[in-house]
């Protein structure tokens, strides 16, 4: 939008409809606005890059936990009920993290292309993502089979939740070994 205004101002000067001093006054303001927009755009791209790296790390962690549970189940260290519950939770977390990563990647692509309408949409998305999110906790009950899409971005698993899941798996494996 600022670039279009700048073009209109240039056109007014070139057709002689405004004086050089009027052009200079408006031009300076627009140049400052364009520079500020670019600074904000670059800062936003940096935040989004950081968010992508964070999501990639979460995905790696969830995949490792997923693989660990799968291996423990195959080895008979985790019973079917616990396996189904934990794999369901981990699968849901993986799906949500991958979906969010795809959305951030798409937003970065749009922002990098300089699409003005995409920039406004991205600003709204980032504002929503920066709002406080509740911490994710692992449920003891299995998730319902019906999945509903949520407009809110998924909460990030905390180190405490991941550690709790790992400890839960270890305790269950120990209990199973003790009963055998």
PyMOL CGO cylinders between C-alpha atoms (Angstrom):
from pymol import cmd
from pymol.cgo import CYLINDER

trace = [
    CYLINDER, 0.00, 0.00, 0.00, 2.79, 2.42, 0.89, 0.3, 1, 1, 1, 1, 1, 1,
    CYLINDER, 2.79, 2.42, 0.89, 4.55, 1.62, -2.38, 0.3, 1, 1, 1, 1, 1, 1,
    CYLINDER, 4.55, 1.62, -2.38, 1.38, 2.39, -4.36, 0.3, 1, 1, 1, 1, 1, 1,
    CYLINDER, 1.38, 2.39, -4.36, 1.07, 5.71, -2.56, 0.3, 1, 1, 1, 1, 1, 1,
    CYLINDER, 1.07, 5.71, -2.56, 4.70, 6.44, -3.39, 0.3, 1, 1, 1, 1, 1, 1,
    CYLINDER, 4.70, 6.44, -3.39, 4.03, 5.66, -7.07, 0.3, 1, 1, 1, 1, 1, 1,
    CYLINDER, 4.03, 5.66, -7.07, 0.99, 7.97, -7.06, 0.3, 1, 1, 1, 1, 1, 1,
    CYLINDER, 0.99, 7.97, -7.06, 3.11, 10.72, -5.51, 0.3, 1, 1, 1, 1, 1, 1,
    CYLINDER, 3.11, 10.72, -5.51, 5.81, 10.21, -8.15, 0.3, 1, 1, 1, 1, 1, 1,
    CYLINDER, 5.81, 10.21, -8.15, 3.14, 10.42, -10.84, 0.3, 1, 1, 1, 1, 1, 1,
    CYLINDER, 3.14, 10.42, -10.84, 1.76, 13.68, -9.41, 0.3, 1, 1, 1, 1, 1, 1,
    CYLINDER, 1.76, 13.68, -9.41, 5.23, 15.22, -9.51, 0.3, 1, 1, 1, 1, 1, 1,
    CYLINDER, 5.23, 15.22, -9.51, 6.02, 14.00, -13.01, 0.3, 1, 1, 1, 1, 1, 1,
    CYLINDER, 6.02, 14.00, -13.01, 2.74, 15.39, -14.38, 0.3, 1, 1, 1, 1, 1, 1,
    CYLINDER, 2.74, 15.39, -14.38, 3.35, 18.74, -12.67, 0.3, 1, 1, 1, 1, 1, 1,
    CYLINDER, 3.35, 18.74, -12.67, 0.29, 18.58, -10.45, 0.3, 1, 1, 1, 1, 1, 1,
    CYLINDER, 0.29, 18.58, -10.45, 2.33, 19.15, -7.25, 0.3, 1, 1, 1, 1, 1, 1,
    CYLINDER, 2.33, 19.15, -7.25, 5.47, 21.13, -6.50, 0.3, 1, 1, 1, 1, 1, 1,
    CYLINDER, 5.47, 21.13, -6.50, 8.88, 19.65, -5.65, 0.3, 1, 1, 1, 1, 1, 1,
    CYLINDER, 8.88, 19.65, -5.65, 8.61, 20.88, -2.02, 0.3, 1, 1, 1, 1, 1, 1,
    CYLINDER, 8.61, 20.88, -2.02, 5.23, 19.14, -1.57, 0.3, 1, 1, 1, 1, 1, 1,
    CYLINDER, 5.23, 19.14, -1.57, 6.69, 16.01, -3.17, 0.3, 1, 1, 1, 1, 1, 1,
    CYLINDER, 6.69, 16.01, -3.17, 9.73, 16.11, -0.87, 0.3, 1, 1, 1, 1, 1, 1,
    CYLINDER, 9.73, 16.11, -0.87, 7.54, 16.49, 2.22, 0.3, 1, 1, 1, 1, 1, 1,
    CYLINDER, 7.54, 16.49, 2.22, 5.31, 13.54, 1.35, 0.3, 1, 1, 1, 1, 1, 1,
    CYLINDER, 5.31, 13.54, 1.35, 8.17, 11.49, -0.04, 0.3, 1, 1, 1, 1, 1, 1,
    CYLINDER, 8.17, 11.49, -0.04, 10.15, 11.68, 3.18, 0.3, 1, 1, 1, 1, 1, 1,
    CYLINDER, 10.15, 11.68, 3.18, 7.17, 10.48, 5.23, 0.3, 1, 1, 1, 1, 1, 1,
    CYLINDER, 7.17, 10.48, 5.23, 6.49, 7.61, 2.82, 0.3, 1, 1, 1, 1, 1, 1,
    CYLINDER, 6.49, 7.61, 2.82, 10.13, 6.56, 2.69, 0.3, 1, 1, 1, 1, 1, 1,
    CYLINDER, 10.13, 6.56, 2.69, 10.17, 6.39, 6.48, 0.3, 1, 1, 1, 1, 1, 1,
    CYLINDER, 10.17, 6.39, 6.48, 6.93, 4.38, 6.49, 0.3, 1, 1, 1, 1, 1, 1,
    CYLINDER, 6.93, 4.38, 6.49, 8.30, 1.96, 3.89, 0.3, 1, 1, 1, 1, 1, 1,
    CYLINDER, 8.30, 1.96, 3.89, 11.53, 1.55, 5.87, 0.3, 1, 1, 1, 1, 1, 1,
    CYLINDER, 11.53, 1.55, 5.87, 9.55, 0.84, 9.05, 0.3, 1, 1, 1, 1, 1, 1,
    CYLINDER, 9.55, 0.84, 9.05, 7.41, -1.72, 7.24, 0.3, 1, 1, 1, 1, 1, 1,
    CYLINDER, 7.41, -1.72, 7.24, 10.57, -3.46, 5.99, 0.3, 1, 1, 1, 1, 1, 1,
    CYLINDER, 10.57, -3.46, 5.99, 12.06, -3.48, 9.51, 0.3, 1, 1, 1, 1, 1, 1,
    CYLINDER, 12.06, -3.48, 9.51, 8.87, -5.02, 10.89, 0.3, 1, 1, 1, 1, 1, 1,
    CYLINDER, 8.87, -5.02, 10.89, 8.74, -7.53, 8.03, 0.3, 1, 1, 1, 1, 1, 1,
    CYLINDER, 8.74, -7.53, 8.03, 12.33, -8.62, 8.69, 0.3, 1, 1, 1, 1, 1, 1,
    CYLINDER, 12.33, -8.62, 8.69, 11.70, -8.91, 12.43, 0.3, 1, 1, 1, 1, 1, 1,
    CYLINDER, 11.70, -8.91, 12.43, 8.62, -11.00, 11.71, 0.3, 1, 1, 1, 1, 1, 1,
    CYLINDER, 8.62, -11.00, 11.71, 10.58, -13.28, 9.39, 0.3, 1, 1, 1, 1, 1, 1,
    CYLINDER, 10.58, -13.28, 9.39, 13.18, -13.79, 12.12, 0.3, 1, 1, 1, 1, 1, 1,
    CYLINDER, 13.18, -13.79, 12.12, 10.49, -14.69, 14.67, 0.3, 1, 1, 1, 1, 1, 1,
    CYLINDER, 10.49, -14.69, 14.67, 8.90, -17.08, 12.21, 0.3, 1, 1, 1, 1, 1, 1,
    CYLINDER, 8.90, -17.08, 12.21, 12.26, -18.71, 11.50, 0.3, 1, 1, 1, 1, 1, 1,
    CYLINDER, 12.26, -18.71, 11.50, 12.75, -19.18, 15.23, 0.3, 1, 1, 1, 1, 1, 1,
    CYLINDER, 12.75, -19.18, 15.23, 9.25, -20.67, 15.53, 0.3, 1, 1, 1, 1, 1, 1,
    CYLINDER, 9.25, -20.67, 15.53, 10.01, -23.09, 12.66, 0.3, 1, 1, 1, 1, 1, 1,
    CYLINDER, 10.01, -23.09, 12.66, 13.18, -24.28, 14.42, 0.3, 1, 1, 1, 1, 1, 1,
    CYLINDER, 13.18, -24.28, 14.42, 11.27, -24.71, 17.68, 0.3, 1, 1, 1, 1, 1, 1,
    CYLINDER, 11.27, -24.71, 17.68, 8.54, -26.74, 15.93, 0.3, 1, 1, 1, 1, 1, 1,
    CYLINDER, 8.54, -26.74, 15.93, 11.13, -28.91, 14.17, 0.3, 1, 1, 1, 1, 1, 1,
    CYLINDER, 11.13, -28.91, 14.17, 12.68, -29.67, 17.57, 0.3, 1, 1, 1, 1, 1, 1,
    CYLINDER, 12.68, -29.67, 17.57, 9.29, -30.56, 19.03, 0.3, 1, 1, 1, 1, 1, 1,
    CYLINDER, 9.29, -30.56, 19.03, 8.59, -32.86, 16.09, 0.3, 1, 1, 1, 1, 1, 1,
    CYLINDER, 8.59, -32.86, 16.09, 11.93, -34.63, 16.62, 0.3, 1, 1, 1, 1, 1, 1,
    CYLINDER, 11.93, -34.63, 16.62, 11.18, -35.09, 20.32, 0.3, 1, 1, 1, 1, 1, 1,
    CYLINDER, 11.18, -35.09, 20.32, 7.67, -36.41, 19.65, 0.3, 1, 1, 1, 1, 1, 1,
    CYLINDER, 7.67, -36.41, 19.65, 8.97, -38.78, 16.97, 0.3, 1, 1, 1, 1, 1, 1,
    CYLINDER, 8.97, -38.78, 16.97, 11.57, -40.13, 19.40, 0.3, 1, 1, 1, 1, 1, 1,
    CYLINDER, 11.57, -40.13, 19.40, 8.92, -40.70, 22.06, 0.3, 1, 1, 1, 1, 1, 1,
    CYLINDER, 8.92, -40.70, 22.06, 6.68, -42.32, 19.44, 0.3, 1, 1, 1, 1, 1, 1,
    CYLINDER, 6.68, -42.32, 19.44, 9.46, -44.66, 18.34, 0.3, 1, 1, 1, 1, 1, 1,
    CYLINDER, 9.46, -44.66, 18.34, 10.33, -45.44, 21.97, 0.3, 1, 1, 1, 1, 1, 1,
    CYLINDER, 10.33, -45.44, 21.97, 6.74, -46.46, 22.75, 0.3, 1, 1, 1, 1, 1, 1,
    CYLINDER, 6.74, -46.46, 22.75, 6.53, -48.52, 19.57, 0.3, 1, 1, 1, 1, 1, 1,
    CYLINDER, 6.53, -48.52, 19.57, 9.74, -50.36, 20.47, 0.3, 1, 1, 1, 1, 1, 1,
    CYLINDER, 9.74, -50.36, 20.47, 8.61, -50.92, 24.07, 0.3, 1, 1, 1, 1, 1, 1,
    CYLINDER, 8.61, -50.92, 24.07, 5.27, -52.26, 22.84, 0.3, 1, 1, 1, 1, 1, 1,
    CYLINDER, 5.27, -52.26, 22.84, 6.88, -54.67, 20.38, 0.3, 1, 1, 1, 1, 1, 1,
    CYLINDER, 6.88, -54.67, 20.38, 9.24, -55.82, 23.14, 0.3, 1, 1, 1, 1, 1, 1,
    CYLINDER, 9.24, -55.82, 23.14, 6.24, -56.44, 25.40, 0.3, 1, 1, 1, 1, 1, 1,
    CYLINDER, 6.24, -56.44, 25.40, 7.26, -53.79, 27.92, 0.3, 1, 1, 1, 1, 1, 1,
    CYLINDER, 7.26, -53.79, 27.92, 4.07, -51.75, 27.47, 0.3, 1, 1, 1, 1, 1, 1,
    CYLINDER, 4.07, -51.75, 27.47, 0.55, -53.20, 27.52, 0.3, 1, 1, 1, 1, 1, 1,
    CYLINDER, 0.55, -53.20, 27.52, -1.86, -52.62, 24.65, 0.3, 1, 1, 1, 1, 1, 1,
    CYLINDER, -1.86, -52.62, 24.65, -4.10, -50.16, 26.51, 0.3, 1, 1, 1, 1, 1, 1,
    CYLINDER, -4.10, -50.16, 26.51, -1.23, -47.89, 27.56, 0.3, 1, 1, 1, 1, 1, 1,
    CYLINDER, -1.23, -47.89, 27.56, 0.32, -48.23, 24.12, 0.3, 1, 1, 1, 1, 1, 1,
    CYLINDER, 0.32, -48.23, 24.12, -2.89, -47.17, 22.34, 0.3, 1, 1, 1, 1, 1, 1,
    CYLINDER, -2.89, -47.17, 22.34, -3.42, -44.23, 24.70, 0.3, 1, 1, 1, 1, 1, 1,
    CYLINDER, -3.42, -44.23, 24.70, 0.14, -42.91, 24.47, 0.3, 1, 1, 1, 1, 1, 1,
    CYLINDER, 0.14, -42.91, 24.47, 0.51, -43.49, 20.73, 0.3, 1, 1, 1, 1, 1, 1,
    CYLINDER, 0.51, -43.49, 20.73, -2.80, -41.67, 20.20, 0.3, 1, 1, 1, 1, 1, 1,
    CYLINDER, -2.80, -41.67, 20.20, -1.58, -38.69, 22.19, 0.3, 1, 1, 1, 1, 1, 1,
    CYLINDER, -1.58, -38.69, 22.19, 1.79, -38.63, 20.47, 0.3, 1, 1, 1, 1, 1, 1,
    CYLINDER, 1.79, -38.63, 20.47, 0.19, -38.99, 17.03, 0.3, 1, 1, 1, 1, 1, 1,
    CYLINDER, 0.19, -38.99, 17.03, -2.13, -36.09, 17.75, 0.3, 1, 1, 1, 1, 1, 1,
    CYLINDER, -2.13, -36.09, 17.75, 0.78, -33.97, 18.96, 0.3, 1, 1, 1, 1, 1, 1,
    CYLINDER, 0.78, -33.97, 18.96, 2.85, -34.85, 15.89, 0.3, 1, 1, 1, 1, 1, 1,
    CYLINDER, 2.85, -34.85, 15.89, -0.01, -34.05, 13.55, 0.3, 1, 1, 1, 1, 1, 1,
    CYLINDER, -0.01, -34.05, 13.55, -0.63, -30.70, 15.22, 0.3, 1, 1, 1, 1, 1, 1,
    CYLINDER, -0.63, -30.70, 15.22, 3.06, -29.74, 15.23, 0.3, 1, 1, 1, 1, 1, 1,
    CYLINDER, 3.06, -29.74, 15.23, 3.44, -30.70, 11.56, 0.3, 1, 1, 1, 1, 1, 1,
    CYLINDER, 3.44, -30.70, 11.56, 0.31, -28.76, 10.64, 0.3, 1, 1, 1, 1, 1, 1,
    CYLINDER, 0.31, -28.76, 10.64, 1.57, -25.68, 12.47, 0.3, 1, 1, 1, 1, 1, 1,
    CYLINDER, 1.57, -25.68, 12.47, 5.00, -26.02, 10.83, 0.3, 1, 1, 1, 1, 1, 1,
    CYLINDER, 5.00, -26.02, 10.83, 3.34, -26.18, 7.40, 0.3, 1, 1, 1, 1, 1, 1,
    CYLINDER, 3.34, -26.18, 7.40, 1.29, -23.07, 8.21, 0.3, 1, 1, 1, 1, 1, 1,
    CYLINDER, 1.29, -23.07, 8.21, 4.39, -21.15, 9.34, 0.3, 1, 1, 1, 1, 1, 1,
    CYLINDER, 4.39, -21.15, 9.34, 6.29, -22.27, 6.22, 0.3, 1, 1, 1, 1, 1, 1,
    CYLINDER, 6.29, -22.27, 6.22, 3.41, -21.05, 4.02, 0.3, 1, 1, 1, 1, 1, 1,
    CYLINDER, 3.41, -21.05, 4.02, 3.28, -17.73, 5.87, 0.3, 1, 1, 1, 1, 1, 1,
    CYLINDER, 3.28, -17.73, 5.87, 7.03, -17.24, 5.42, 0.3, 1, 1, 1, 1, 1, 1,
    CYLINDER, 7.03, -17.24, 5.42, 6.70, -17.96, 1.70, 0.3, 1, 1, 1, 1, 1, 1,
    CYLINDER, 6.70, -17.96, 1.70, 3.90, -15.44, 1.35, 0.3, 1, 1, 1, 1, 1, 1,
    CYLINDER, 3.90, -15.44, 1.35, 5.72, -12.82, 3.39, 0.3, 1, 1, 1, 1, 1, 1,
    CYLINDER, 5.72, -12.82, 3.39, 8.92, -13.35, 1.44, 0.3, 1, 1, 1, 1, 1, 1,
    CYLINDER, 8.92, -13.35, 1.44, 7.07, -12.91, -1.86, 0.3, 1, 1, 1, 1, 1, 1,
    CYLINDER, 7.07, -12.91, -1.86, 5.93, -9.46, -0.74, 0.3, 1, 1, 1, 1, 1, 1,
    CYLINDER, 5.93, -9.46, -0.74, 2.20, -10.16, -1.22, 0.3, 1, 1, 1, 1, 1, 1,
    CYLINDER, 2.20, -10.16, -1.22, 0.49, -7.24, 0.64, 0.3, 1, 1, 1, 1, 1, 1,
    CYLINDER, 0.49, -7.24, 0.64, -2.72, -9.11, 1.47, 0.3, 1, 1, 1, 1, 1, 1,
    CYLINDER, -2.72, -9.11, 1.47, -0.67, -12.05, 2.71, 0.3, 1, 1, 1, 1, 1, 1,
    CYLINDER, -0.67, -12.05, 2.71, 1.33, -9.69, 4.94, 0.3, 1, 1, 1, 1, 1, 1,
    CYLINDER, 1.33, -9.69, 4.94, -1.85, -8.52, 6.66, 0.3, 1, 1, 1, 1, 1, 1,
    CYLINDER, -1.85, -8.52, 6.66, -3.04, -12.11, 7.09, 0.3, 1, 1, 1, 1, 1, 1,
    CYLINDER, -3.04, -12.11, 7.09, 0.34, -13.13, 8.51, 0.3, 1, 1, 1, 1, 1, 1,
    CYLINDER, 0.34, -13.13, 8.51, 0.28, -10.26, 11.00, 0.3, 1, 1, 1, 1, 1, 1,
    CYLINDER, 0.28, -10.26, 11.00, -3.09, -11.51, 12.29, 0.3, 1, 1, 1, 1, 1, 1,
    CYLINDER, -3.09, -11.51, 12.29, -1.79, -15.11, 12.50, 0.3, 1, 1, 1, 1, 1, 1,
    CYLINDER, -1.79, -15.11, 12.50, 1.33, -14.06, 14.39, 0.3, 1, 1, 1, 1, 1, 1,
    CYLINDER, 1.33, -14.06, 14.39, -0.72, -11.96, 16.81, 0.3, 1, 1, 1, 1, 1, 1,
    CYLINDER, -0.72, -11.96, 16.81, -2.90, -15.02, 17.49, 0.3, 1, 1, 1, 1, 1, 1,
    CYLINDER, -2.90, -15.02, 17.49, 0.16, -17.26, 17.95, 0.3, 1, 1, 1, 1, 1, 1,
    CYLINDER, 0.16, -17.26, 17.95, 1.71, -14.82, 20.41, 0.3, 1, 1, 1, 1, 1, 1,
    CYLINDER, 1.71, -14.82, 20.41, -1.35, -14.85, 22.68, 0.3, 1, 1, 1, 1, 1, 1,
    CYLINDER, -1.35, -14.85, 22.68, -0.84, -16.90, 25.85, 0.3, 1, 1, 1, 1, 1, 1,
    CYLINDER, -0.84, -16.90, 25.85, -1.46, -20.61, 25.33, 0.3, 1, 1, 1, 1, 1, 1,
    CYLINDER, -1.46, -20.61, 25.33, -2.37, -23.14, 28.00, 0.3, 1, 1, 1, 1, 1, 1,
    CYLINDER, -2.37, -23.14, 28.00, 0.27, -25.75, 28.69, 0.3, 1, 1, 1, 1, 1, 1,
    CYLINDER, 0.27, -25.75, 28.69, -0.40, -29.19, 27.24, 0.3, 1, 1, 1, 1, 1, 1,
    CYLINDER, -0.40, -29.19, 27.24, -0.95, -31.98, 29.70, 0.3, 1, 1, 1, 1, 1, 1,
    CYLINDER, -0.95, -31.98, 29.70, -1.11, -35.67, 28.97, 0.3, 1, 1, 1, 1, 1, 1,
    CYLINDER, -1.11, -35.67, 28.97, -4.51, -37.17, 29.63, 0.3, 1, 1, 1, 1, 1, 1,
    CYLINDER, -4.51, -37.17, 29.63, -5.07, -40.46, 31.37, 0.3, 1, 1, 1, 1, 1, 1,
    CYLINDER, -5.07, -40.46, 31.37, -8.15, -41.18, 29.24, 0.3, 1, 1, 1, 1, 1, 1,
    CYLINDER, -8.15, -41.18, 29.24, -7.87, -41.98, 25.51, 0.3, 1, 1, 1, 1, 1, 1,
    CYLINDER, -7.87, -41.98, 25.51, -8.86, -39.26, 23.09, 0.3, 1, 1, 1, 1, 1, 1,
    CYLINDER, -8.86, -39.26, 23.09, -12.28, -39.53, 21.43, 0.3, 1, 1, 1, 1, 1, 1,
    CYLINDER, -12.28, -39.53, 21.43, -12.25, -40.96, 17.92, 0.3, 1, 1, 1, 1, 1, 1,
    CYLINDER, -12.25, -40.96, 17.92, -13.85, -37.83, 16.43, 0.3, 1, 1, 1, 1, 1, 1,
    CYLINDER, -13.85, -37.83, 16.43, -11.32, -35.11, 15.62, 0.3, 1, 1, 1, 1, 1, 1,
    CYLINDER, -11.32, -35.11, 15.62, -12.39, -31.50, 15.38, 0.3, 1, 1, 1, 1, 1, 1,
    CYLINDER, -12.39, -31.50, 15.38, -10.20, -28.82, 13.83, 0.3, 1, 1, 1, 1, 1, 1,
    CYLINDER, -10.20, -28.82, 13.83, -9.37, -26.00, 16.19, 0.3, 1, 1, 1, 1, 1, 1,
    CYLINDER, -9.37, -26.00, 16.19, -8.74, -22.44, 15.07, 0.3, 1, 1, 1, 1, 1, 1,
    CYLINDER, -8.74, -22.44, 15.07, -6.17, -22.02, 17.82, 0.3, 1, 1, 1, 1, 1, 1,
    CYLINDER, -6.17, -22.02, 17.82, -2.58, -23.16, 17.34, 0.3, 1, 1, 1, 1, 1, 1,
    CYLINDER, -2.58, -23.16, 17.34, -1.72, -26.23, 19.41, 0.3, 1, 1, 1, 1, 1, 1,
    CYLINDER, -1.72, -26.23, 19.41, -0.09, -25.81, 22.77, 0.3, 1, 1, 1, 1, 1, 1,
    CYLINDER, -0.09, -25.81, 22.77, 3.56, -26.73, 22.89, 0.3, 1, 1, 1, 1, 1, 1,
    CYLINDER, 3.56, -26.73, 22.89, 4.54, -29.77, 24.95, 0.3, 1, 1, 1, 1, 1, 1,
    CYLINDER, 4.54, -29.77, 24.95, 6.61, -28.71, 27.92, 0.3, 1, 1, 1, 1, 1, 1,
    CYLINDER, 6.61, -28.71, 27.92, 9.77, -30.45, 29.03, 0.3, 1, 1, 1, 1, 1, 1,
    CYLINDER, 9.77, -30.45, 29.03, 7.87, -31.41, 32.17, 0.3, 1, 1, 1, 1, 1, 1,
    CYLINDER, 7.87, -31.41, 32.17, 5.11, -33.10, 30.11, 0.3, 1, 1, 1, 1, 1, 1,
    CYLINDER, 5.11, -33.10, 30.11, 7.65, -34.96, 27.97, 0.3, 1, 1, 1, 1, 1, 1,
    CYLINDER, 7.65, -34.96, 27.97, 9.55, -36.07, 31.06, 0.3, 1, 1, 1, 1, 1, 1,
    CYLINDER, 9.55, -36.07, 31.06, 6.28, -37.15, 32.69, 0.3, 1, 1, 1, 1, 1, 1,
    CYLINDER, 6.28, -37.15, 32.69, 5.40, -39.27, 29.62, 0.3, 1, 1, 1, 1, 1, 1,
    CYLINDER, 5.40, -39.27, 29.62, 8.84, -40.87, 29.65, 0.3, 1, 1, 1, 1, 1, 1,
    CYLINDER, 8.84, -40.87, 29.65, 8.64, -41.60, 33.38, 0.3, 1, 1, 1, 1, 1, 1,
    CYLINDER, 8.64, -41.60, 33.38, 5.14, -43.01, 32.94, 0.3, 1, 1, 1, 1, 1, 1,
    CYLINDER, 5.14, -43.01, 32.94, 6.42, -45.41, 30.29, 0.3, 1, 1, 1, 1, 1, 1,
    CYLINDER, 6.42, -45.41, 30.29, 9.33, -46.47, 32.48, 0.3, 1, 1, 1, 1, 1, 1,
    CYLINDER, 9.33, -46.47, 32.48, 7.07, -47.07, 35.50, 0.3, 1, 1, 1, 1, 1, 1,
    CYLINDER, 7.07, -47.07, 35.50, 4.64, -49.12, 33.42, 0.3, 1, 1, 1, 1, 1, 1,
    CYLINDER, 4.64, -49.12, 33.42, 7.50, -51.17, 31.97, 0.3, 1, 1, 1, 1, 1, 1,
    CYLINDER, 7.50, -51.17, 31.97, 8.87, -51.81, 35.47, 0.3, 1, 1, 1, 1, 1, 1,
    CYLINDER, 8.87, -51.81, 35.47, 5.42, -52.81, 36.75, 0.3, 1, 1, 1, 1, 1, 1,
    CYLINDER, 5.42, -52.81, 36.75, 5.01, -55.22, 33.87, 0.3, 1, 1, 1, 1, 1, 1,
    CYLINDER, 5.01, -55.22, 33.87, 8.42, -56.78, 34.57, 0.3, 1, 1, 1, 1, 1, 1,
    CYLINDER, 8.42, -56.78, 34.57, 7.58, -57.15, 38.27, 0.3, 1, 1, 1, 1, 1, 1,
    CYLINDER, 7.58, -57.15, 38.27, 4.33, -58.97, 37.48, 0.3, 1, 1, 1, 1, 1, 1,
    CYLINDER, 4.33, -58.97, 37.48, 6.06, -61.48, 35.21, 0.3, 1, 1, 1, 1, 1, 1,
]
cmd.load_cgo(trace, "trace")
